Amino acid sequence: MGNSPIISLDFYRLCREPVGRVVYFEATIEDIVQVSCATRFDPAEFASAACTGDLLLDDNEKTPETFDDFMALAELVDTWNPVLDDY
């Protein structure tokens, strides 16, 4: 589920964890969830969804400071996980 275009970066947070510096993201990702199954005549259809992702930074990597810095890091996230509504 990676490498889909980011429509909007809605939230980001840099945290120090036991494994190192981790950036947590919430973003709207294009074509990430299947909304219609493929049929014999039509292909499957996909839609955008709110997703979460994270990225572990190297110790020598510059600390992100601006929105553009965080957006560049969000582009590196391999796996975006759709947010599930648990009503």
N, CA, C and O atoms as a Tinker XYZ file with bonds, in Angstrom:
   348  protein
     1  N      0.809000   -1.188000    0.000000    73     2
     2  CA     0.000000    0.000000    0.000000    64     1     3
     3  C      0.854000    1.254000    0.000000    63     2     4     5
     4  O      0.398000    2.285000    0.494000    81     3
     5  N      2.024000    1.222000   -0.508000    73     3     6
     6  CA     2.867000    2.393000   -0.470000    64     5     7
     7  C      2.944000    3.119000   -1.800000    63     6     8     9
     8  O      2.462000    2.637000   -2.825000    81     7
     9  N      3.559000    4.280000   -1.758000    73     7    10
    10  CA     3.855000    5.082000   -2.931000    64     9    11
    11  C      2.633000    5.623000   -3.650000    63    10    12    13
    12  O      2.725000    5.937000   -4.837000    81    11
    13  N      1.502000    5.746000   -2.989000    73    11    14
    14  CA     0.352000    6.432000   -3.572000    64    13    15
    15  C      0.509000    7.917000   -3.286000    63    14    16    17
    16  O      1.056000    8.297000   -2.251000    81    15
    17  N      0.035000    8.760000   -4.199000    73    15    18
    18  CA     0.185000   10.207000   -3.998000    64    17    19
    19  C     -0.536000   10.695000   -2.738000    63    18    20    21
    20  O     -1.624000   10.228000   -2.404000    81    19
    21  N      0.097000   11.641000   -2.055000    73    19    22
    22  CA    -0.481000   12.253000   -0.866000    64    21    23
    23  C     -1.350000   13.427000   -1.311000    63    22    24    25
    24  O     -0.865000   14.359000   -1.954000    81    23
    25  N     -2.632000   13.377000   -0.968000    73    23    26
    26  CA    -3.533000   14.480000   -1.288000    64    25    27
    27  C     -3.344000   15.609000   -0.287000    63    26    28    29
    28  O     -3.229000   16.773000   -0.672000    81    27
    29  N     -3.313000   15.267000    0.995000    73    27    30
    30  CA    -3.075000   16.281000    2.030000    64    29    31
    31  C     -2.374000   15.643000    3.218000    63    30    32    33
    32  O     -2.642000   14.496000    3.576000    81    31
    33  N     -1.480000   16.400000    3.816000    73    31    34
    34  CA    -0.802000   15.974000    5.037000    64    33    35
    35  C     -1.524000   16.676000    6.180000    63    34    36    37
    36  O     -1.405000   17.890000    6.347000    81    35
    37  N     -2.277000   15.901000    6.969000    73    35    38
    38  CA    -3.183000   16.477000    7.952000    64    37    39
    39  C     -2.563000   16.620000    9.338000    63    38    40    41
    40  O     -2.964000   17.500000   10.100000    81    39
    41  N     -1.602000   15.778000    9.678000    73    39    42
    42  CA    -0.998000   15.808000   11.007000    64    41    43
    43  C      0.361000   15.144000   10.937000    63    42    44    45
    44  O      0.550000   14.165000   10.215000    81    43
    45  N      1.310000   15.683000   11.693000    73    43    46
    46  CA     2.621000   15.059000   11.814000    64    45    47
    47  C      3.196000   15.376000   13.186000    63    46    48    49
    48  O      2.950000   16.444000   13.747000    81    47
    49  N      3.964000   14.432000   13.718000    73    47    50
    50  CA     4.557000   14.608000   15.038000    64    49    51
    51  C      5.888000   13.855000   15.080000    63    50    52    53
    52  O      5.967000   12.694000   14.677000    81    51
    53  N      6.907000   14.514000   15.561000    73    51    54
    54  CA     8.222000   13.907000   15.738000    64    53    55
    55  C      8.358000   13.492000   17.195000    63    54    56    57
    56  O      8.194000   14.318000   18.094000    81    55
    57  N      8.658000   12.219000   17.436000    73    55    58
    58  CA     8.770000   11.687000   18.803000    64    57    59
    59  C     10.091000   10.963000   18.982000    63    58    60    61
    60  O     10.623000   10.368000   18.045000    81    59
    61  N     10.611000   11.023000   20.194000    73    59    62
    62  CA    11.776000   10.228000   20.549000    64    61    63
    63  C     11.253000    8.932000   21.167000    63    62    64    65
    64  O     10.598000    8.949000   22.209000    81    63
    65  N     11.546000    7.829000   20.523000    73    63    66
    66  CA    11.114000    6.501000   20.976000    64    65    67
    67  C     12.361000    5.701000   21.351000    63    66    68    69
    68  O     13.475000    6.122000   21.039000    81    67
    69  N     12.193000    4.548000   22.019000    73    67    70
    70  CA    13.362000    3.720000   22.364000    64    69    71
    71  C     14.199000    3.314000   21.135000    63    70    72    73
    72  O     15.406000    3.105000   21.255000    81    71
    73  N     13.570000    3.204000   19.968000    73    71    74
    74  CA    14.299000    2.810000   18.760000    64    73    75
    75  C     14.967000    3.993000   18.070000    63    74    76    77
    76  O     15.804000    3.795000   17.189000    81    75
    77  N     14.614000    5.224000   18.455000    73    75    78
    78  CA    15.173000    6.419000   17.834000    64    77    79
    79  C     14.091000    7.453000   17.582000    63    78    80    81
    80  O     13.024000    7.414000   18.194000    81    79
    81  N     14.378000    8.388000   16.667000    73    79    82
    82  CA    13.406000    9.436000   16.335000    64    81    83
    83  C     12.420000    8.895000   15.300000    63    82    84    85
    84  O     12.819000    8.381000   14.255000    81    83
    85  N     11.138000    9.017000   15.604000    73    83    86
    86  CA    10.081000    8.519000   14.720000    64    85    87
    87  C      9.138000    9.669000   14.393000    63    86    88    89
    88  O      8.739000   10.427000   15.276000    81    87
    89  N      8.786000    9.793000   13.116000    73    87    90
    90  CA     7.788000   10.768000   12.702000    64    89    91
    91  C      6.492000   10.012000   12.423000    63    90    92    93
    92  O      6.467000    9.059000   11.645000    81    91
    93  N      5.415000   10.457000   13.073000    73    91    94
    94  CA     4.090000    9.872000   12.872000    64    93    95
    95  C      3.282000   10.821000   11.992000    63    94    96    97
    96  O      3.300000   12.036000   12.190000    81    95
    97  N      2.577000   10.252000   11.023000    73    95    98
    98  CA     1.812000   11.050000   10.070000    64    97    99
    99  C      0.352000   10.612000   10.023000    63    98   100   101
   100  O      0.031000    9.448000   10.265000    81    99
   101  N     -0.520000   11.553000    9.711000    73    99   102
   102  CA    -1.881000   11.280000    9.265000    64   101   103
   103  C     -2.044000   12.062000    7.978000    63   102   104   105
   104  O     -1.754000   13.257000    7.928000    81   103
   105  N     -2.510000   11.383000    6.927000    73   103   106
   106  CA    -2.620000   12.016000    5.619000    64   105   107
   107  C     -3.776000   11.400000    4.841000    63   106   108   109
   108  O     -4.226000   10.291000    5.129000    81   107
   109  N     -4.236000   12.142000    3.862000    73   107   110
   110  CA    -5.223000   11.610000    2.922000    64   109   111
   111  C     -4.450000   11.108000    1.716000    63   110   112   113
   112  O     -3.728000   11.866000    1.069000    81   111
   113  N     -4.608000    9.822000    1.417000    73   111   114
   114  CA    -3.837000    9.165000    0.362000    64   113   115
   115  C     -4.774000    8.792000   -0.790000    63   114   116   117
   116  O     -5.866000    8.264000   -0.577000    81   115
   117  N     -4.327000    9.076000   -1.998000    73   115   118
   118  CA    -5.124000    8.819000   -3.203000    64   117   119
   119  C     -5.154000    7.326000   -3.528000    63   118   120   121
   120  O     -4.145000    6.632000   -3.406000    81   119
   121  N     -6.312000    6.850000   -3.939000    73   119   122
   122  CA    -6.494000    5.481000   -4.445000    64   121   123
   123  C     -5.907000    4.402000   -3.529000    63   122   124   125
   124  O     -5.183000    3.520000   -3.992000    81   123
   125  N     -6.217000    4.471000   -2.248000    73   123   126
   126  CA    -5.621000    3.549000   -1.283000    64   125   127
   127  C     -6.576000    2.437000   -0.870000    63   126   128   129
   128  O     -6.124000    1.361000   -0.479000    81   127
   129  N     -7.889000    2.670000   -0.947000    73   127   130
   130  CA    -8.852000    1.639000   -0.545000    64   129   131
   131  C     -9.713000    1.226000   -1.730000    63   130   132   133
   132  O    -10.130000    2.054000   -2.539000    81   131
   133  N     -9.966000   -0.060000   -1.810000    73   131   134
   134  CA   -10.819000   -0.579000   -2.876000    64   133   135
   135  C    -12.275000   -0.375000   -2.471000    63   134   136   137
   136  O    -12.694000   -0.803000   -1.396000    81   135
   137  N    -13.046000    0.288000   -3.345000    73   135   138
   138  CA   -14.450000    0.568000   -3.038000    64   137   139
   139  C    -15.403000   -0.250000   -3.898000    63   138   140   141
   140  O    -16.598000   -0.324000   -3.615000    81   139
   141  N    -14.877000   -0.854000   -4.934000    73   139   142
   142  CA   -15.711000   -1.671000   -5.807000    64   141   143
   143  C    -14.859000   -2.800000   -6.367000    63   142   144   145
   144  O    -13.750000   -2.572000   -6.849000    81   143
   145  N    -15.377000   -4.004000   -6.300000    73   143   146
   146  CA   -14.652000   -5.170000   -6.806000    64   145   147
   147  C    -14.647000   -5.192000   -8.329000    63   146   148   149
   148  O    -15.531000   -4.642000   -8.987000    81   147
   149  N    -13.650000   -5.827000   -8.851000    73   147   150
   150  CA   -13.596000   -6.025000  -10.293000    64   149   151
   151  C    -14.688000   -7.015000  -10.703000    63   150   152   153
   152  O    -15.006000   -7.956000   -9.976000    81   151
   153  N    -15.236000   -6.780000  -11.859000    73   151   154
   154  CA   -16.199000   -7.714000  -12.429000    64   153   155
   155  C    -15.633000   -8.226000  -13.741000    63   154   156   157
   156  O    -14.526000   -7.877000  -14.151000    81   155
   157  N    -16.399000   -9.031000  -14.358000    73   155   158
   158  CA   -15.958000   -9.558000  -15.656000    64   157   159
   159  C    -15.806000   -8.425000  -16.679000    63   158   160   161
   160  O    -15.020000   -8.531000  -17.620000    81   159
   161  N    -16.565000   -7.345000  -16.485000    73   159   162
   162  CA   -16.588000   -6.266000  -17.474000    64   161   163
   163  C    -15.903000   -4.985000  -17.015000    63   162   164   165
   164  O    -15.531000   -4.158000  -17.847000    81   163
   165  N    -15.728000   -4.803000  -15.705000    73   163   166
   166  CA   -15.168000   -3.559000  -15.185000    64   165   167
   167  C    -14.025000   -3.848000  -14.206000    63   166   168   169
   168  O    -14.055000   -4.835000  -13.472000    81   167
   169  N    -13.022000   -2.971000  -14.211000    73   167   170
   170  CA   -11.923000   -3.143000  -13.251000    64   169   171
   171  C    -12.349000   -2.712000  -11.844000    63   170   172   173
   172  O    -13.381000   -2.064000  -11.668000    81   171
   173  N    -11.562000   -3.071000  -10.876000    73   171   174
   174  CA   -11.815000   -2.631000   -9.499000    64   173   175
   175  C    -11.686000   -1.111000   -9.430000    63   174   176   177
   176  O    -10.938000   -0.510000  -10.200000    81   175
   177  N    -12.422000   -0.494000   -8.501000    73   175   178
   178  CA   -12.348000    0.947000   -8.307000    64   177   179
   179  C    -11.755000    1.235000   -6.934000    63   178   180   181
   180  O    -12.022000    0.529000   -5.962000    81   179
   181  N    -10.944000    2.292000   -6.877000    73   179   182
   182  CA   -10.276000    2.678000   -5.643000    64   181   183
   183  C    -10.594000    4.136000   -5.329000    63   182   184   185
   184  O    -10.915000    4.916000   -6.226000    81   183
   185  N    -10.501000    4.500000   -4.038000    73   183   186
   186  CA   -10.776000    5.868000   -3.605000    64   185   187
   187  C     -9.739000    6.291000   -2.566000    63   186   188   189
   188  O     -9.001000    5.470000   -2.021000    81   187
   189  N     -9.709000    7.580000   -2.313000    73   187   190
   190  CA    -8.796000    8.111000   -1.301000    64   189   191
   191  C     -9.345000    7.834000    0.097000    63   190   192   193
   192  O    -10.537000    7.580000    0.270000    81   191
   193  N     -8.455000    7.886000    1.094000    73   191   194
   194  CA    -8.858000    7.639000    2.477000    64   193   195
   195  C     -7.861000    8.282000    3.424000    63   194   196   197
   196  O     -6.708000    8.527000    3.068000    81   195
   197  N     -8.327000    8.550000    4.642000    73   195   198
   198  CA    -7.434000    9.011000    5.698000    64   197   199
   199  C     -6.579000    7.826000    6.140000    63   198   200   201
   200  O     -7.092000    6.727000    6.349000    81   199
   201  N     -5.280000    8.053000    6.279000    73   199   202
   202  CA    -4.350000    6.976000    6.608000    64   201   203
   203  C     -3.338000    7.446000    7.645000    63   202   204   205
   204  O     -3.141000    8.643000    7.857000    81   203
   205  N     -2.705000    6.474000    8.282000    73   203   206
   206  CA    -1.593000    6.750000    9.186000    64   205   207
   207  C     -0.344000    6.067000    8.657000    63   206   208   209
   208  O     -0.411000    5.053000    7.962000    81   207
   209  N      0.781000    6.639000    8.999000    73   207   210
   210  CA     2.059000    6.057000    8.623000    64   209   211
   211  C      3.137000    6.577000    9.557000    63   210   212   213
   212  O      2.921000    7.540000   10.293000    81   211
   213  N      4.285000    5.946000    9.525000    73   211   214
   214  CA     5.394000    6.418000   10.358000    64   213   215
   215  C      6.711000    6.162000    9.645000    63   214   216   217
   216  O      6.802000    5.362000    8.713000    81   215
   217  N      7.722000    6.868000   10.115000    73   215   218
   218  CA     9.042000    6.788000    9.494000    64   217   219
   219  C     10.100000    6.949000   10.575000    63   218   220   221
   220  O     10.059000    7.905000   11.349000    81   219
   221  N     11.039000    6.024000   10.631000    73   219   222
   222  CA    12.151000    6.087000   11.568000    64   221   223
   223  C     13.276000    6.892000   10.933000    63   222   224   225
   224  O     13.729000    6.572000    9.834000    81   223
   225  N     13.727000    7.936000   11.624000    73   223   226
   226  CA    14.802000    8.778000   11.102000    64   225   227
   227  C     16.156000    8.251000   11.547000    63   226   228   229
   228  O     16.290000    7.724000   12.651000    81   227
   229  N     17.154000    8.391000   10.696000    73   227   230
   230  CA    18.534000    8.068000   11.077000    64   229   231
   231  C     19.009000    9.087000   12.097000    63   230   232   233
   232  O     18.533000   10.221000   12.125000    81   231
   233  N     19.950000    8.676000   12.934000    73   231   234
   234  CA    20.482000    9.586000   13.945000    64   233   235
   235  C     21.174000   10.797000   13.334000    63   234   236   237
   236  O     21.154000   11.880000   13.918000    81   235
   237  N     21.780000   10.629000   12.175000    73   235   238
   238  CA    22.501000   11.728000   11.539000    64   237   239
   239  C     21.614000   12.548000   10.597000    63   238   240   241
   240  O     22.086000   13.504000    9.983000    81   239
   241  N     20.346000   12.183000   10.481000    73   239   242
   242  CA    19.427000   12.907000    9.598000    64   241   243
   243  C     18.980000   14.209000   10.245000    63   242   244   245
   244  O     18.722000   14.269000   11.447000    81   243
   245  N     18.895000   15.254000    9.421000    73   243   246
   246  CA    18.494000   16.577000    9.897000    64   245   247
   247  C     17.086000   16.532000   10.492000    63   246   248   249
   248  O     16.202000   15.874000    9.941000    81   247
   249  N     16.877000   17.215000   11.594000    73   247   250
   250  CA    15.559000   17.275000   12.226000    64   249   251
   251  C     14.635000   18.130000   11.372000    63   250   252   253
   252  O     14.968000   19.273000   11.059000    81   251
   253  N     13.469000   17.590000   10.988000    73   251   254
   254  CA    12.538000   18.387000   10.180000    64   253   255
   255  C     11.974000   19.545000   11.001000    63   254   256   257
   256  O     11.675000   19.393000   12.185000    81   255
   257  N     11.831000   20.708000   10.353000    73   255   258
   258  CA    11.350000   21.889000   11.052000    64   257   259
   259  C     10.131000   22.520000   10.401000    63   258   260   261
   260  O      9.294000   23.097000   11.095000    81   259
   261  N     10.014000   22.422000    9.085000    73   259   262
   262  CA     8.924000   23.090000    8.377000    64   261   263
   263  C      7.938000   22.068000    7.809000    63   262   264   265
   264  O      8.217000   20.870000    7.768000    81   263
   265  N      6.793000   22.564000    7.376000    73   263   266
   266  CA     5.806000   21.702000    6.738000    64   265   267
   267  C      6.420000   20.992000    5.532000    63   266   268   269
   268  O      6.191000   19.799000    5.331000    81   267
   269  N      7.193000   21.716000    4.738000    73   267   270
   270  CA     7.816000   21.112000    3.550000    64   269   271
   271  C      8.785000   19.990000    3.929000    63   270   272   273
   272  O      8.875000   18.986000    3.222000    81   271
   273  N      9.513000   20.156000    5.045000    73   271   274
   274  CA    10.407000   19.088000    5.517000    64   273   275
   275  C      9.599000   17.832000    5.852000    63   274   276   277
   276  O      9.970000   16.722000    5.472000    81   275
   277  N      8.482000   18.028000    6.574000    73   275   278
   278  CA     7.652000   16.878000    6.949000    64   277   279
   279  C      6.983000   16.250000    5.720000    63   278   280   281
   280  O      6.837000   15.030000    5.650000    81   279
   281  N      6.577000   17.078000    4.758000    73   279   282
   282  CA     5.961000   16.545000    3.538000    64   281   283
   283  C      6.968000   15.697000    2.761000    63   282   284   285
   284  O      6.613000   14.644000    2.231000    81   283
   285  N      8.199000   16.143000    2.692000    73   283   286
   286  CA     9.240000   15.365000    2.005000    64   285   287
   287  C      9.446000   14.017000    2.694000    63   286   288   289
   288  O      9.650000   13.003000    2.027000    81   287
   289  N      9.393000   14.003000    4.029000    73   287   290
   290  CA     9.524000   12.736000    4.753000    64   289   291
   291  C      8.297000   11.853000    4.541000    63   290   292   293
   292  O      8.426000   10.637000    4.408000    81   291
   293  N      7.115000   12.452000    4.507000    73   291   294
   294  CA     5.891000   11.674000    4.288000    64   293   295
   295  C      5.935000   10.954000    2.944000    63   294   296   297
   296  O      5.394000    9.856000    2.811000    81   295
   297  N      6.570000   11.558000    1.957000    73   295   298
   298  CA     6.705000   10.921000    0.643000    64   297   299
   299  C      7.551000    9.647000    0.720000    63   298   300   301
   300  O      7.488000    8.812000   -0.183000    81   299
   301  N      8.328000    9.490000    1.773000    73   299   302
   302  CA     9.193000    8.321000    1.934000    64   301   303
   303  C      8.530000    7.162000    2.673000    63   302   304   305
   304  O      9.096000    6.072000    2.754000    81   303
   305  N      7.335000    7.392000    3.210000    73   303   306
   306  CA     6.640000    6.339000    3.956000    64   305   307
   307  C      6.299000    5.195000    3.005000    63   306   308   309
   308  O      5.712000    5.413000    1.945000    81   307
   309  N      6.673000    3.970000    3.391000    73   307   310
   310  CA     6.433000    2.797000    2.547000    64   309   311
   311  C      5.008000    2.274000    2.664000    63   310   312   313
   312  O      4.409000    1.863000    1.670000    81   311
   313  N      4.469000    2.290000    3.873000    73   311   314
   314  CA     3.162000    1.678000    4.098000    64   313   315
   315  C      2.213000    2.668000    4.762000    63   314   316   317
   316  O      2.463000    3.135000    5.873000    81   315
   317  N      1.128000    2.978000    4.071000    73   315   318
   318  CA     0.043000    3.799000    4.638000    64   317   319
   319  C     -1.082000    2.863000    5.032000    63   318   320   321
   320  O     -1.493000    2.008000    4.248000    81   319
   321  N     -1.580000    3.025000    6.251000    73   319   322
   322  CA    -2.648000    2.178000    6.776000    64   321   323
   323  C     -3.940000    2.989000    6.891000    63   322   324   325
   324  O     -3.992000    3.964000    7.640000    81   323
   325  N     -4.977000    2.594000    6.156000    73   323   326
   326  CA    -6.243000    3.323000    6.244000    64   325   327
   327  C     -6.790000    3.327000    7.673000    63   326   328   329
   328  O     -6.724000    2.322000    8.382000    81   327
   329  N     -7.325000    4.466000    8.075000    73   327   330
   330  CA    -7.931000    4.600000    9.386000    64   329   331
   331  C     -9.310000    3.945000    9.321000    63   330   332   333
   332  O    -10.124000    4.278000    8.460000    81   331
   333  N     -9.563000    3.017000   10.235000    73   331   334
   334  CA   -10.823000    2.302000   10.250000    64   333   335
   335  C    -11.754000    2.932000   11.270000    63   334   336   337
   336  O    -11.346000    3.212000   12.398000    81   335
   337  N    -12.999000    3.156000   10.883000    73   335   338
   338  CA   -13.997000    3.685000   11.805000    64   337   339
   339  C    -14.572000    2.520000   12.599000    63   338   340   341
   340  O    -15.177000    1.610000   12.032000    81   339
   341  N    -14.385000    2.553000   13.884000    73   339   342
   342  CA   -14.922000    1.505000   14.757000    64   341   343
   343  C    -16.128000    2.057000   15.514000    63   342   344   345
   344  O    -16.017000    2.479000   16.665000    81   343
   345  N    -17.245000    2.046000   14.866000    73   343   346
   346  CA   -18.451000    2.592000   15.501000    64   345   347
   347  C    -19.101000    1.560000   16.381000    63   346   348
   348  O    -20.129000    1.835000   17.000000    81   347
